[in-house]
Each structure stands twice: as C-alpha cells, then as structure tokens.
Amino acid sequence: MSTRGGGQTGSLPAFLKKRIACGNAAGRVRRAVSSLATICEEGRCPNRSECFASGTATFLIMGPSCTRACAYCSVEKGAVRPLDAGEPVRVAEAVRELGLRYAVVTSVTRDDLPDGGLDHYVATVNAIRETSPACEIEVLVPDFVQLEERVGTIDRLLASGIAVFNHNIETVKELFPVVRPQASYEWSLELLSYAAKLSSVHGYSVKSGFMVGLGESDAQVRNLLRDLADAGVDIVTIGQYLRPTRAHRPPARYVTPEEFETYAAYAREVGIAHVVSGPFVRSSYHAREVRAAAVGLGGRG
C-alpha cells in the first residue's frame, strides 16, 4: 500500500492512502518511454503506477531540467540542455507503439528560450499527428512568459489540431509570491483567456488545474474559480498538494473529500463546464475520460 507522495511526514488520513497498481502494461509503458522523460516519474506523481498499469503516461519534453524552482515541484532544477531535435519523433514513436488514442504532452519551463519552447511543442504535436492521426492530443504548457507582449505567437500551437489546451494556474493568487515566485497569476489568466477566445475556431477545450492544501483560504479558492470561469476555462482539475520529497514545502493541511465536493459544486455554479476534484486528482489523470465528459456536457471541442 502506498501512503505517500514521496516525502510526507507523519500519518496520512485514510483518504490519502492509495494501493499501488501493477500489471503487464506497466512494463510495456516503461519500455516505450525508456528514451524519454515522463512527468509521472519526474514529478513523483502518486498515480503513476495506476497510469502505467493502464497503459498510458504523460510525456515530458524539453527536459529534464527546469529553469524555475517552484516550491511544490520535484522536477530537476538548474542547468538546461539544448533542445533535442529528435525528441518530437521519439515521442510520436512511443505514442504509436503504445497505441494511444489520447496523448498528453507537457514540459519543463524553459525561460532560456526566446519562444519558451513553443516551436518544440508544435513539432511534437505535428509528429504525433503524422504517425497516429486518430490520436487526440492534450498539451499541458508552461506560461510562455516570453510571449507576453506577443501572445498571438501561440496561434500556431492552437491551430495545430490539439484536443485540449491546458495550462495549470497551480495555486491561488495570494500564494503565487511564495509558491510560484517566477510566475504571474495575471499572465496565466490572460494566456488561458486568449486560448479560450480561439477555442471555438479550432475545436479544442481549455483546461486548467490547481492544488489545495498549500495554505489557501476557501474564499481564495472561490475567487480563483471565478477567475478561471471568467477566463473561459472549460475544464478544471483540483487536487491535494503532496510534497514530493522532504526537502519540499510541507502541506499546510489535508483537504477532506467533502471539501473537494464543495469546491466542485461552486466551480459548476460559476459556470465551469466540467470539474474533477478530489485528493488524488492531477491535471492529466484520466485526461481522455475528462475531455470526453466535458465535450458531452457541452464543452468546446
């Protein structure tokens, strides 16, 4: 039984204890991604054994090192490597080998690149579409802060045939200076809003997610949900923060399943089409099913 996200201390409540899944598919996934990085492993996701056992993973491109040092994240920080021009093709080959009908591609943040890695995302999406044309693609992108003065530059990604444009806002506005000091709450909302304005043209859903248990108040969570609704976000995921190692910021508290249900109800009340809220929810967890449910509820795409 797995009871930790990697670095928790003390006894966790029963609702945060999770059985480790296993099966033949897990080995097949690990072999298929052996030359690639996954956020499942690099981010020490508590759901990684379940996702691997179900035959899927979330690809991490442009890594494995990140130029930022967010308080909640276990992805390696520090010196970054030049982009690997062959990586998009290898991701596409892994998608084809696994027979994925839905692929999630995310990345480290690369503040060293003039376009934040936008062209690398486009190349990866194009490679997957070429080798697996029936596969839907969700991109979980960084904030591309380099493009703040030229947000229209992301049009080439929005028009590339993606099913979901996902950018996680991660936490409430008040905690950004502590949790995401190199990011901007306002810019993340602007990026989501821009993507939402073009979503009906290109047929994708707009998605965002955040963690609770970092010290936010209920009022701050409600404000964040209203801001996401106002930005035009279709899908929101809400999960419990679990620190990945003992060196990371500890949780301020463990949010109960009942509180997660309350957050979901409020999100729907303010106009968000589809909400997934619970202790183990992560942005790409059951992503294909979440997208299908959102479209079925009248979301874009």
C-alpha positions in Angstrom: 0.0 0.0 0.0 1.4 3.4 -1.0 0.7 6.0 1.6 3.0 8.8 0.5 3.5 11.1 -2.4 7.3 10.8 -1.9 8.1 12.9 1.1 5.2 13.2 3.5 5.9 13.1 7.2 3.6 11.7 9.9 0.4 9.7 9.4 -1.7 10.5 6.4 -5.5 10.3 6.7 -7.2 7.2 5.3 -8.5 9.0 2.2 -4.9 9.7 1.1 -3.8 6.0 1.2 -3.6 4.5 -2.3 -2.9 1.0 -3.4 0.0 0.5 -5.9 -1.4 -0.8 -9.2 0.6 -3.2 -11.2 0.3 -5.3 -14.4 1.9 -6.2 -17.7 1.0 -2.9 -19.3 3.3 -1.0 -16.8 6.4 -2.7 -18.1 5.3 -2.0 -21.7 4.9 1.7 -20.9 8.3 1.9 -19.2 10.0 0.2 -22.2 8.2 2.5 -24.7 9.3 5.7 -22.9 12.8 4.5 -21.9 14.5 7.1 -24.1 12.1 9.8 -22.9 11.1 11.6 -19.8 7.6 11.5 -18.2 6.1 13.9 -15.7 4.8 10.8 -14.0 8.3 9.9 -12.8 10.0 13.3 -12.7 7.1 14.8 -10.8 6.8 11.8 -8.5 3.0 11.6 -9.2 1.1 9.4 -6.7 -0.9 8.0 -9.6 2.0 6.9 -11.8 1.7 3.2 -11.1 -2.0 3.3 -11.9 -1.4 5.1 -15.2 1.4 2.9 -16.2 -0.6 -0.2 -15.4 -3.5 1.2 -17.6 -1.0 1.6 -20.5 -0.5 5.4 -20.5 1.9 8.1 -19.4 2.3 11.9 -19.7 5.3 12.8 -21.9 7.7 15.5 -20.5 9.6 17.3 -23.3 12.4 19.8 -23.3 13.8 18.4 -20.1 14.6 17.0 -17.7 15.9 20.2 -16.1 13.7 23.3 -15.5 14.7 26.9 -15.3 12.3 27.6 -12.4 12.2 26.4 -8.8 8.6 26.3 -7.8 8.1 25.3 -4.2 5.8 22.3 -4.9 7.7 20.6 -7.8 10.3 17.8 -7.8 11.4 18.2 -11.4 15.2 18.8 -11.6 16.2 22.5 -11.5 19.4 24.1 -12.8 21.4 24.0 -16.0 19.4 23.1 -19.0 20.4 21.3 -22.1 20.0 22.4 -25.8 16.7 21.1 -27.2 16.8 17.7 -28.7 15.6 18.0 -32.3 14.9 14.2 -32.4 12.6 14.3 -29.3 9.3 15.0 -31.1 9.8 12.0 -33.4 10.6 9.7 -30.4 7.5 10.9 -28.6 5.5 10.1 -31.6 7.0 6.7 -31.9 6.2 5.9 -28.3 2.6 7.1 -28.9 2.3 4.8 -31.9 4.0 1.8 -30.1 1.6 2.2 -27.1 -1.4 2.5 -29.5 -2.6 5.6 -27.6 -5.9 7.1 -28.6 -5.1 10.1 -26.3 -1.7 11.6 -25.6 -0.8 14.2 -23.0 2.4 16.2 -23.7 3.8 18.6 -21.1 7.2 20.1 -20.5 9.6 21.8 -18.1 9.6 25.6 -18.2 12.4 26.9 -20.5 12.8 30.6 -19.7 16.2 30.5 -21.6 14.4 30.0 -25.0 13.1 33.0 -27.0 9.8 31.3 -27.6 9.7 29.3 -24.3 9.8 26.1 -26.4 6.6 26.8 -28.4 8.1 25.6 -31.7 9.2 22.3 -30.0 5.6 21.8 -28.8 4.3 22.4 -32.4 6.9 19.9 -33.8 5.8 17.3 -31.2 2.1 17.7 -32.0 2.8 17.5 -35.7 4.9 14.4 -35.3 2.2 12.6 -33.3 -0.5 13.6 -35.8 1.6 12.3 -38.7 2.2 8.8 -37.2 -1.0 8.5 -35.1 -3.7 10.6 -36.9 -6.5 9.1 -34.8 -4.8 10.1 -31.5 -6.2 13.1 -29.7 -3.5 15.3 -28.2 -3.6 17.4 -25.0 -0.8 19.9 -24.4 -0.1 21.0 -20.8 2.0 24.0 -21.4 4.1 26.4 -19.2 3.2 30.1 -19.2 5.3 31.1 -22.2 6.0 34.4 -20.4 8.5 35.3 -23.1 5.4 35.8 -25.4 3.6 38.2 -23.0 3.9 41.1 -25.5 3.1 38.9 -28.5 0.6 36.4 -27.3 -0.6 35.8 -30.8 2.5 33.8 -31.4 0.9 30.8 -29.7 -1.7 30.7 -32.6 0.4 28.1 -34.4 0.1 25.7 -31.4 -3.6 26.5 -31.0 -4.2 25.7 -34.7 -2.1 22.6 -34.8 -5.0 20.2 -34.2 -4.9 19.7 -30.4 -7.9 18.5 -28.5 -7.1 20.3 -25.2 -5.0 23.4 -24.4 -4.1 23.0 -20.7 -2.2 25.5 -18.6 -2.2 24.9 -14.8 -2.5 28.0 -12.7 -1.4 25.8 -9.8 -2.5 27.9 -6.8 -4.5 30.9 -5.6 -3.3 34.5 -6.5 -2.2 35.2 -2.9 0.2 32.3 -2.8 2.0 33.0 -6.1 4.8 35.0 -4.5 5.6 32.0 -2.2 4.8 29.0 -4.4 5.4 30.3 -7.9 7.7 33.4 -7.5 8.9 33.4 -11.1 5.3 33.3 -12.5 2.4 35.7 -12.8 -1.2 35.0 -11.8 -2.5 37.7 -14.2 -0.5 36.5 -17.1 -1.6 32.8 -16.6 -5.2 34.0 -16.7 -4.5 36.1 -19.8 -2.9 33.1 -21.6 -6.0 30.9 -20.8 -8.4 33.7 -21.8 -6.6 34.1 -25.2 -6.7 30.4 -25.8 -10.4 30.3 -24.9 -11.2 33.1 -27.4 -9.9 30.9 -30.3 -11.2 27.5 -29.0 -14.4 27.5 -31.0 -12.4 28.2 -34.2 -10.0 25.4 -33.7 -12.2 22.9 -31.8 -10.2 22.3 -28.6 -11.2 22.5 -24.9 -9.4 24.9 -22.5 -8.3 23.4 -19.2 -6.5 24.4 -16.0 -5.8 22.9 -12.6 -4.6 23.8 -9.2 -3.6 22.3 -5.8 -5.2 22.9 -2.4 -3.6 22.3 1.0 -0.9 24.9 0.5 -2.3 27.4 2.9 -5.1 29.0 0.8 -8.5 30.0 2.3 -11.8 28.9 1.0 -12.6 32.4 -0.1 -9.3 32.5 -2.1 -10.3 29.2 -3.8 -13.7 30.6 -4.8 -12.0 33.8 -6.2 -9.7 31.6 -8.3 -12.6 29.5 -9.6 -14.5 32.7 -10.6 -11.3 34.0 -12.4 -11.0 30.7 -14.3 -14.6 30.8 -15.3 -14.3 34.5 -16.4 -11.3 33.4 -18.5 -13.4 30.9 -20.4 -11.9 27.7 -19.0 -13.9 24.6 -19.8 -12.3 22.0 -17.5 -10.8 22.5 -14.1 -8.9 19.9 -12.0 -8.4 20.3 -8.3 -6.2 18.1 -6.2 -4.4 17.8 -2.9 -0.8 19.0 -2.7 1.5 16.3 -1.5 5.1 17.3 -1.2 7.3 15.1 -3.4 10.3 15.0 -1.1 11.2 16.0 2.5 13.1 19.0 1.0 9.9 20.5 -0.4 7.3 22.7 1.2 5.1 20.6 3.5 1.3 20.7 3.1 -0.5 23.2 5.3 -3.4 20.8 5.7 -5.1 17.8 4.1 -8.4 18.8 2.4 -11.2 16.4 3.0 -13.2 14.7 0.2 -16.3 16.6 1.3 -14.4 19.9 0.8 -13.3 18.8 -2.6 -17.0 18.2 -3.5 -17.9 21.7 -2.2 -15.2 23.2 -4.5 -16.5 21.3 -7.5 -20.1 22.4 -6.8 -19.0 26.0 -6.6 -17.0 25.7 -9.8 -20.1 24.5 -11.6 -22.1 27.2 -10.1 -19.9 29.9 -11.5 -20.0 28.4 -15.0 -17.2 25.9 -15.4 -18.5 23.1 -17.6 -16.6 20.2 -16.1 -14.7 19.8 -12.8 -12.7 17.0 -11.4 -12.0 17.5 -7.7 -10.5 15.1 -5.2 -7.4 14.2 -3.1 -5.6 12.3 -5.9 -6.7 14.4 -8.9 -3.9 15.6 -11.1 -4.1 17.6 -14.3 -3.5 14.7 -16.7 -5.1 11.9 -14.6 -7.8 10.1 -16.7 -7.3 13.0 -19.2 -9.1 11.3 -22.1 -12.2 10.5 -20.0 -12.2 14.0 -18.6 -12.1 15.5 -22.1 -14.9 13.2 -23.3 -17.1 14.1 -20.3 -16.5 17.8 -20.8 -17.5 17.7 -24.5 -20.5 15.6 -23.6 -21.6 18.3 -21.2 -21.4 21.0 -23.9 -17.8 22.0 -23.5 -15.9 23.2 -26.6 -14.2 20.8 -29.0 
